[in-house]
């Protein structure tokens, strides 16, 4: 639902729109006619999604649906043509709205609509709310707790990332069943060992809680605009990695480029590592039931049983030498193999003169001497050590050899430096994350997986001193295509503000068989954090990421919590307990700002509060509400009381809730021409085509925790023009429907207004008092003064100052005003004559011989005895008179108070 307001002071929206599907804010504005040439930031509008500010730069990404509430407010931003047009449109709508008939309304509480604007407008989720109002919860709610500290993500092992969060549930204490702590819609307890949590009462000691440690994440390190999860660590070659040669001559441990065939790069030097792929002819024969056999001049390989080898060319892949038999005389050398992961190597490509290059896995050689014409090398084993048993190459001239400088020879460019903590802070401990998005592995020609290594160097120094760098290197060796992550920690001597930089040692392989991309995934600094939080309940949560739960759910932690407050029972306050009672919330609010609520010295009318709470309990009326925006005590009390059809008043210095409820036959006060200084003025509003013909009530359902709508209709309502009401604190369909039906019945049956003036008599009346009103309209009730009184047996005779008209026939009623201004009656009257009548009972003895005014009488036929009314306002005028306004009382307004919505 979209509500458009002419300004932020408007009592209600000038226009309400509905949507049928989820869409972005920008898509909606464009479909509504916003030209492509108009930038959202230029519009004189502010937009809120479910109460959170949506900045114009976010309109393209923030989506909303039929269940969300979007509020659009016009802002005073200028006199451009678009602003002027918008102002004219909204201004016209505001004028039309002002001309519509105004119905009596249940006070909505004047809710404060705005809190602090947030840059993030997530519909639901945990948020950081700096300097914002701490959440207060009344009754039972499902909040998404706010972060007390930034969440901390780290890798517990290479395949497991965890997130730790310290969340503020709200002010005060709560009853939170463990099954109601949810991530997304999943109970945390169902995640088993992949999640754990602890609830902390206000003021609890958190010194041993790891989630209470403040790890500040450097914003410069992490996901990039190019879509990578971190900053990729790269290497830039200082020398050319590949020779410009057409052929090579191999002899022993020297490789030469023939004259005129090219040269080795000028930057190649001793100590560099080069991968050399050079093939020699071998025969491969079928081994029958056993392993296939490789024959040829194998002594140049210096094989041994168990030697891990790599073959390039024919039968490329990784193997382990199973057997080796040196040739005797003219007999060739023979070798059989096992697959790298075990099992006899059979089914090899067979044939004579197959060209294969064979050596230790990696085919890595260290340069011992170099020039542009030739290099001398020594072979490296799988551990990177020199293989002293290697005799060197057999003499060979070939143009098929491949030489390439190994990436481990190169040092990468630095990423950073970046400050690990904000300005003005220091730390003695840092952490950083290394991430391999494609895993870390060399895939052999047969699809076999082999270890691959990457070395990363981290350096830090004090950003203030800008002195020497302190270095830390680590080599990561893995054999998997799965994503990998590593978190490293380092304690720094002293407290400093470190700046950190990082690089890889060794270039990223360009081979499609190697997965060795490495990224700098995160940088964090441990900052001082509180060890306790006064006045709030905290949830410490630790959740394992990965394939157990989607990453977006990590910021959708919620709880179903019931507030613990003192409530009223048997005329006294209880100890704090989980409660949804309206009286409990009223008492808490009053006490929180310094009012006394204790029996015998209370600033609240506790007798009336107890009476109403008994009614609310019997009816199941509760107040369930989350308050996380700035408001006032008055607004909060008004909103809570409306859940029980009550309103807030101040009566002679006491906070007094007044419930609008069905009245009995007895009136509270009498106001007729005998006490009025100006005649009664009556106004009636007739039903027109422009009036509402239904009410739609929005409420947050306590089962689905979604905004639901219930339709409230009287017989004959078509629902073509409905009033839309959003009620806070009511959380089930039945009570939302009752609320809406009360409102709908007021629209239909409470359409009369009364106004009159008295001397100071009207000061006897309070808000919503049930008053008997009379005037001099023929055919209606009459007023008079009591001139005489006597008891006639069991009857009471009354003598009027004016003759009464009995011509209407049927039952007649009479009521009297007591000395204190309250009403007595009505009673059934029996005629003696035009001035005298009897009534069967009287609850006071009239006094007629004092200086005080005689009792006032109101008389008439039962059907038109008086105008029953509810006092809405009494305004003193100077020191001698009062002006009063009232609305008609109609019992039909309350007929659905205990009914249920249609199926």
N, C-alpha and C positions, 0 to 999 in steps of 0.2 A: 504494500500500500504506500502511495506517495501523497504526502500532505504538503501543500504549498501555502506559505504564510506571507502576508504582506510585509511583516516586520517581526522582530523578535519580541515585541510587546503585545502582539495580537493574542487575544484569548483563545482563538481557535483558527483552524486553517480556512483560507478563502476558497480553497479548491482541494478536492480529494480525488486521486486517480487510483485505479487498480491495475495490476499487471498480471499476466497469465503465465509467464515463464521467467526463468533466470536470465539475466542480461547484465551487461556492464552499465555503469552510470552514463558513460559517454555515449553508448549505443542508444540509450533511452532518450537522451537530449537530442541526438541527431535525428532519431525517428520522430521526435516531437517538433521538429522544424528548425533546430539550431543549424545555421549554415556551416559548411565545412571551413569557411574562411574565418570564422569566429573562434578564437582561442578560449578554452574554458576559463583560464585565469583572468580574462578580461570581463567576465560576467559579474554583475553586481549581486552575486548569490553566495550563500554558504549552505553547504549540504551536510547532513548528518545521517549516518546509517546506524540504526539501532542505538542512537544516542552518541555515537562517536563521529568526530569530524572527518570528513572525506575531502582532502585537499584536491584542487583541480588537477594537479599532476597525477593523481591516483584514480581519476574517474575511469580511465581506460582499463584498469586492472581490477577495481573493486566491483564485484558482482552482487546483485540482490535478487530476491525472488518474491513470490506472493506472500511468504510468511514473514518477510522483513518489513521494517518501518523506515521509510525514507522521508526526511523532513527537509524542505527547501525554504530558505528564508531570504527575502530581499534585503540587501545591505545598501546603505547610503554611500555609493561609491562614485557618483559623478553625474554629469549632464550629457553624456554621449547619447546618440539617438536610441541605442538599444536600451539604456537605462531609463530614458524618458518613456519609451513605449511600455516597458515593463511596469513602470510606476503608474501609468495611466490605466493599464489593464487591472493591476492589483487594486488601484485606488477605486475603480468602478465597482469591483467585486466587494470591496470593503463597505462601500456605501450601500449596496444592495443588501449585504448581510445585516447592516445596522437597521434597515427598514423592515426586516422580517419580524414576525411576532415573537416575543420573548416568553418562553415557557418557564415555569418554576423549575429550578434545577437542584439536583443533589450536588452539594459543593464538591468540586473535584479536588480541592485541597490546594489549588494554586501552585502546583508543583513547579519547582525551579527546573527549567528545561535544560540548562547548560551546566556542565562541569568544565574542567580544563580541556581544551581541545587537544586531541591526540593525532599524531601523524599517521597512526595505523588505524584503519577502520575495519578490522576483522569482525565478522558478524558474531562469532563466538571464539573465545580463546583466551589464554593467559596473556597478560600484558604488563608492560612496565608503565607505571603511573607516577612519575616523579612529581612531588609536591601536590598530589591530588588528594581528594577526600578518601580516607580509609573506609572501606566498605562496612556498613552496618546491615545486619540481617535481622529481620523480624519474622518469627515463625519458622517455617520450613521452606528452604530454597535450594536451588542447585546453582551455586556460583562457580565461575571459573576463577580460582584464586589468582591474585596478582603476584608478580615476582617481588620478593624481598631483596634478592640479589640476582645478578645476571646468571642464567643457567650455565652450567659448566659441562662441556662435552669433551670426552677424552677416550682414547683407545685403551681398553683393559688388556686386550691381546690383539694380534694382528687382524682378527676377523670379527672383533666385537667392539662396537662403540657404545659407550654409556653416556647418559645425560643425568646430571644431578641438579635438582631444583629445590629452592627454598621458597615456599609460597605462603602468602598471607591470606588465610581464609576470611578473616574479618575481625572486627573489634569484639572482645568478650569471649565467652566460652560456648562450646557447641557440643551437641550430641551428634557424632558422625559414625554411623555403622561402617565397619571395614568393607562391607560389600558395596557400599555406595561411593567409594573412591574410584573414579572412572578415568580412563584415558580414551578419549573419543566416546564410544559407547561400551567399552570393554572394562569390566571390573579389574582393578589392579591385581586382586588376589588370584584371578584366573591365569595370570602370566607366570605364576610359579616363581622359580628362581631368577627369572628375567626381570623382576621388579621387586623392590621393597620400599617401605615407607615407615615414617614415624610421625605421629601427631604430638605437638607440643602445646601445652596450656600456656596462657599468657605469663610472661616472665620466666619461663623455664630456661635452665642452663643449657646452652648449645655448644659449649666448648669442645665436646667430643663428637659433634655432628659434622661429617665431611661436607654435607650439602650447605652448611652455614659458612663455609670458607668463600671468600670473595676472590674469584678469578676473573680479572679484567681481561677481556679479549681485545687485542689490537684490531681496530676496524680495517686497517690496511691489508691484513692477511686473511685470506678466505676466498670465497667464491668470487669469480671475476665476471666482467661483462661479456666475455667471450663464451661463457657457459661452463668453464672448468670449475671444479670444486675447490681448487686452490691455485696458488701462483706456481706455474710450472718452472722447475729449475732446469736451465739449459746450459749447454757448453758451446763456446765459440772457438773454433780451431785457430790456433796461432800459426800453424803450418798446414800445408796441403796434405790431406790424409792419404791420397792415392798417387802413386808415381805416374808420370807421363811416359810410359814405355810400351813398345809394341811386342817385345820379347824379353826373356830372361834366360840367363845361364846359371844353373845350379851346380855346385861342386863342393862337397863336404859342407862346411858351415858358412860358405860365402855365396852370395847371390850377386850377379853382375848383369848390368844392362849393356848389351853389345853396342859398339860404336855406331852412332847414327840411328839407334833404335829408341832414343829418349834418355831419360835420366831419373834419378831419385830426387825428391824435393830437397831443396837446400836446407830446410829446417830440421830434417831428420837427424837425430843425434843419438849417441849411446844412452841407454837407459829407457828409451821409448820401446813400447810393445807393439808388435805388428802381427796381424793374423795372416798366415800364408796358406793358401790353398794351391797345391801343386800335385798333379796326378801322375802316377806311374802305371804301366801295364801289368795286370795280374790275371791269372787264370782262376776261374771259379768253377768247381766241378761239383756234381751231385754227390752228396755223402750217403745216399741211399736212405736207410732208416735212421741214420745219425745226422750230425750236423754237416752242412755244406762246407767244402774245403776251399781255402784261398791259397794259391800257390804262386811263387815268384820270389823275387829278391826282397825278402822281408827283413834282412838284418839291419837295413838302414832305419827301420822303425824301432828296433831294439825292443820287440814285444816281450811280455812276460804274462804268465797266467794271472788273471784278475785285473789286468791293465784296462782302465776305462778309456776307450778310444772313440774318435769321431771319424766317419768316412764321408768324404765329399765325392761327387761324381756318381759313378754307378754304385748302387746299393747304399746311397747316402743315408746316414742316421747315426745314432749312438749305440755302442755295443760294449761288451766286456769280453776280453780275450779268454777263451775257454781252454784251448791247448795251443802250444807252439812247439814245432819240431824243426830244428835247423837241418838244412840239407847236407848230405854227405856226398862228397865227390861231385858228380854232375847232377845229383838229385836236387830238386828245388826245395826251398823252405816251405813249410805248410803251417797253416793256422786255421783254427776253428773258433767260432764266436758264440756267445750267448747274447740274447737281447738285453738291452739296458735294464729292463725291469724283471729280468729272469727268464729262464726257458731257453732251450737250444735254438740257435739261429738256423732255421731251415727255410727253404723256399726263396733263397737269394736268386738274383738275376745270374744266370749261368752263361759261360762263354769264355773264349780265349782272348787275351789282350784287352780285357776291360780296364779302362782308365779309372783309377781310384786314388785319392789322396787320403793317407791314413796317418793319424797322430793322436796325441793326447786330446781329449775333448777341449774344444775351444781353439785348437790349432794356433796357440799363442807362442810367440818367439820374442826374446828380448834382444834388441840391437846392442852389440858390443863395440862396434865401430861403424862409421858411416861416412860416405862421400856421395857426390852426385852420380858416381859411376857404379859403386858397389856398396854393399853392406855386409857385415858379419853378424851372425846371430847365434844365440843359444836357445835350446828348446826349454819351455816351461811346462812343468807337470800341472796336474789339476789343482794343486795347492799353491801354484804360483812360484814354486821354487825351481832352481836350475836343475835340469836333468843331465847329470854328468855322464850317464851311460849312452847318451845319443851319439852315434858316430858321425852324423851329418848326412847330407843328401848324396845319392848316387849322381854321377854326372848326367846332366840333362839340359837341353836347350828347348824351350817351349814358349809359345805365345798364348797358351791357355791358362797360365798361372794367374792367380788373383792375390794381390798384396794390398792390405789396407791397414792404416794406423789404427790401433785399438783405441776405443773411446776412453779407456781408463787412463790414457796418457795425458788427456786434456783436462784443464781446470775450467769450470764454468764461470760465467759472469755472475756477479753478486746480485741477489735480489734483496732490496733494502738498501740502507738500514731503515728500520721502523722502530719508533719508541714502543716499549713493551707496556708502559703504563702512562696515564694522563699526566699533563703538566701539573706540577705541584704535589705529586705523589712519588713515593719511592717503594722499592721492594727488595727482598733478599732471596726471592725464589721465582724462577720463571719456568714455563712449560711451553713446548712447541710440538706440533703434529706434522708427521711426514705421511704422505698418502700416495699409494700406487694405484691409480684408477683402473689400470688394465691388468693388475697383478704384476708379478716379477718372475719371469721364467724364460728359458730358451726352449723352443719347440723343435724337436728333431725332425728329420725328414720323414720318419715313420709316424709322426704324431706323438712321440714320446716326450715327456717333460723332464727338463734338466735344470739344475740350479743355475741361477744368474745373480750377479751381485751388483749393487750400486752403492757408492760411497757419497755421503753428504757431509758437508762441513758447515757448522754454525759458529758464528763469532759474535761477541758482545763487548760493549764498553760503556762507561759512564758517559751519557750524552752531555752532561754538564762540562766534564773535563776534556772530552774528546781525545783521550789518551790512546794507549796501545790497545789492540784488540786481543781478547782472550778467545782461544779457538777450541772447538770440540768437534772431532770427526767420528763418524760411525758408519760401518759398512753393513748393509742389509742384504742378506742372502736368502732367497726363497725359491720355491719351485711350484708355483700355482698361477693359474689364470684368474683366480678370484681377486677382488679388490682387497687391498691390504692397508692398514693404518697403524702407525706407531706413535705413541706419545712419550716424549722424553722430558725429564725434569732435571733442573740444575739449581743448586743452592749457590747464591752469589755472596761473596764476602762483603759484609756491610750492607747498609741500605743505600741503594742508588736508583737513579732513573736510567735503566739500561736502554740502549738502542741495539737492535739485533739485525744481523744480515745472514744470508744463507746462500749456498751454492752447491752444485753437484760436482764431484770429482770424477771426471770421465764423461765423455759425450754420450748422448742418447743414441742407441743403435738405430741404424736405418733399415736393418734387416726385418723383413716381415716375420721372421721366426723368433724375434726377441720382443718381449713386452717389458720395458723398463722405464716407462714414463714415470717421473717422480714429481710431486707437487708439495709445496709448502702450504699446509692445510690450515694451520692455526698458530697463533702466538698469544700467550697469556702471562699475566703477572699476578702473583698472589698479594692482595692488598689487605690491610687491617679491616676487620668486620666485627660488628657487635656480637657478643656472646649471649645476649638475651634481648627479647623484644617485649617491652611492657605493654599490657593491655590488649594484645592480639593473639589469636590462635594461629599456629603455623603448621604447615604440612611439609615435611622433608621427604622428597621422592627421588628414587634412583631407578632408572629404567634402561634396559638394554635395547639398543637399536637393532638393525638388521632385518631379518625376515619375519620377526614375530609381530611387528606393528609398524604401520606406515609412519614415515618421518613427520608428516604434517600433524599427526595425532599427538606428537610430543608436546605441542603447545596447546592442547585441548584437554588439559587435566581439569576435572570438575569433581565436586563432592555434593552429596545431598546432606545438608546440615540443618539441624533444628537448634535455634538459639536457646541458651539457658538463661532464664531470668526469674526474678521473683514474681509470683502471680498471686492473685487474690483467691482465697479459699476459706469458707466459713468465717468471713468477716475479718480476715487477717492476712498479712503477707506471708507467703511460704519461703522456704530456702530456695536458692536458685535451682531450677529444674528445666528440662526441655519442655518448652511450651509454645503454643501458637496463639495464646489468648490475647485478645485486644487489650484487655485491662493491664496485662503484664507490660506490653509495649508502651502504653500511655504512662504507666508509672515509671518505667525506665527513662523515657524521654524527659519527663518532668524532673526526676532526680538528677539526671546527667547535667542539667544546667542550673542546679542549685535549689530547686523547689523542694520543700519538705513533703514527703509522702507517708510519713509515719502516722499511725493511728493516734488521735488526740492532738496532733499538731500538723495536720496535713494541709497543703495548699490545693488539694484536690477534694472534691465532694465524694468521699469514699463510700458513703451510703448509696448514692446514686450509681457510682461505678460498680459497687457490688450487685445492685439490683440489675443493672444492665448486663453484667458478666454472666449472671445466672441465666438471663434470656439468651445471650449469645451461645453459651455452652449447650443449652437445651436445643437450640436451633442448628448447632454446628457451624456457627459463624466464626471464622478465624481471619487473622491478618498475616499473610505471607508475602514478604516484600524485601527486595534488596535495594538499599539506598547507597549509591556511590557517587552522587553529585551533591553539590552544596544546596542546602535547603534551610528552612527555619523550623523552630520548634512548633510554631502554629501550623505551618503547612503539613508537617509530619503527623501531628495529632489529628488534623482534619481528615487527612487521607486514611489514617488507621480507623477512625470512627465511622467513616462512610461504609466500610465493609460490614458494619453492623447497623446500617440505616440510622446512624447518629451523627450529630454535629457538635462542634466545640463552642462553648459559651463561657463567659466569665460572669459569675453571679455573686455579687457582693464580695469580690476579692478571691473567690474560689474558682478553680478550674472545674467546670461542670459539664459533663457530656449530656446532651439532650437527644433522645431517640424519637424519631418520627414514627409513631406506631398507632394502631387502631385505638380509638378512645371509647370509653364506656359512656353510659348515659349522663354522667355527672360532668358539669363544666367547671373550669377553674375560676373564671371571672365573668361578670356581667357588665356590658357597656351598651347603654341605650340612651335615648334623649334626655333621661333624667340626670345623667352624669356627663353628657357630651356638651362641649362648648361650641362645636360646629357640627352640623348635621352629618350623618353617615353618608359617605360618597361610595357608590357602587359602580364597578366597571366589569364588563364581561367581554371576553374575546371569543368570537364565533369561529368555528372550524371552517377553513377555506381550502381550496385546491392546493394552495402553496404550503399547507401544513404537512408535517411529517406523517407518514402512515406506517411507521414501524421504527424499531430501534435495533441496531446491530451492536452487540457488545463484544469488544476484544478483551481477552484475558489470557494470562499465561497459565496453561494447564499443568497441574502438579504431577501428572502421569507422563505426558509426552514432553513437558518442558518446552513446548512450542507455543507461539501465539495462536490461539484459536478464536473463532468467531461464533457466537450463538445468536440466532435470530429471535427477536421478541416481537410477537404479533398478537393483536387482539382480533377477535372474529371480524371479518370483513376487510382487514388490512391486506393490501396488495403488495406492499413493500416496494412501491415505485419510487418513493422519496423517503429514505430512511436516515435517521440520525445515527451517526457512528460515534460510539463512546468507547474509550479505552480505560478500563478500570485497573487500578493497581491494588495489589494485596488480596484480591479474590482469585482463587486458584482452582476452582472446579466449575463445571458447566452449570450445575443446578443453581448455585448461588450467583453466578454471573447472569443467568437467565432471570432469576428473581429480581436482581438489581435492575436489569433492563426492563422487566415488566413493571416494576414500580415506576420507573421513569416514563414508560409508555402510558401508563394509566394516569400519571400526573398530566401528561400532555392533553389527554382527552377529558379528564374529569376535574381538573383543578385549574380552571380558566377564569376565575372571578377574583377581583381585587377589591379590597375595602380600605378606606382611609377615613380617619376622624380625629378629633381633638378632644381632650379632657383637661380638667385642671391637673392636679397631681395624681389623680386616681390610677392612671395607666401605669404608674411606676410599680404597681403591685404585680404586673405581668412580666413574665420572662419569655425568652425565645421559645416559640412553638407551644406556648400555653394554649389550652383549649378554651376559647372564649365564646360567650353567648352575645351576639350583636343584635341590636334592634333599632328600628327607625319608625317613622310615622306613615309609611306606605299603607294605604287602605288595603284590607284583606290579609295583612300580615299581623304579627304580634303587636301588642300595645304595651306601653310602659306607664308606670305610676309609682307613687310613694305609698308605703304602708302607713295607714292612719290608725289602725286599731288591730288588736290581737287578743284572742281569748281561746281557752281550751274548753271544748264542748264534749265532755266525756273522753272518748278515745280519739276525737277529731280536733283539728286546729282550725279556728276561724280567723280569716284574714279580711281586713277592711281596707279597700283601695281608696286612694285620693281621687281616682277617675272612674267613671262608669265603664265597665267592660262589655264588649260586644260578644254575645254568645250566638249570634245568628248563623254562624257557619255550621252549627250542629256537630255531633260527634264528640270525641274526646278532646278536652282542652287541658293544657299544661300551664303551670306557673312556676317561676323560680324566684328566689329572693337573694339579695346580696347581704352577706353578713357584715358585721362591724369592721372586720379586717379587710374588706374588699373582695373576699372570695365568694363563690357562688354556692348556694344551697338549692338542691333540686336538679332537675325539674320534678314536680309532683303533679299527680292527676288531680285536677280541680273539679269540685262539685258546686254548682250554682245555688246560692241562696237568693240573691237578687243581683242587680247590676253592679253593686258596690261590694257585696259580701260573697264569700265562697268558703268552702272548707277543703282541707287536704288531710290525707290519712296520717301523715307523720311530718315531723319537723325536727331537724337535728340541732337547732339552737333556739334560745328564747329571745325573741326580739325585744329590744329596749326602745321605748318611744318617748320617754320623758326626760331625756338628757339633752345636753347642748349639741350632741352629735346629730348628724343627719339621720333621718329615719331610713330603714331599709328600703332599697329600690326593688320594684316588682317588674317582671316581664311575663306577660300573659298572652295566650293565643291558642288557636286550634293546633292540634298536634303536628299536622303537616306543614304549617306555616308559623310555628311558634316563634322562631328566631332565625338568624343567619349563623349557623355554626361556622366558626373560623379558627384559624391558627395564626397567632400573633407572629409577625415576621420582624417588626422593628418598632421600637419606642424611642422617640427622640425628644428630650426635654427642649422646650422653647422658653428660654429665660428661666425664671424661678417660679412661675405660676401656672404653666401649662405644658402639655405633652402632645406631640403628633404621633399618631399610630398608623401603621400599615399592617394589613393582614391578607391572607388568602383563604378561600373557602375550604372547609373540611368536607371530604366526601369519602365515606367508608369504602367505596369501590376502588379507591387508590391502592388499598392494602390486600385485595382479594387473592393476589398471587404470591403473597409473602411466604406461604408455606406449601405452595404447589410445586410441581415438577415439570420440566420442559417436555413437550410432546415427543413421543418416540420418533 
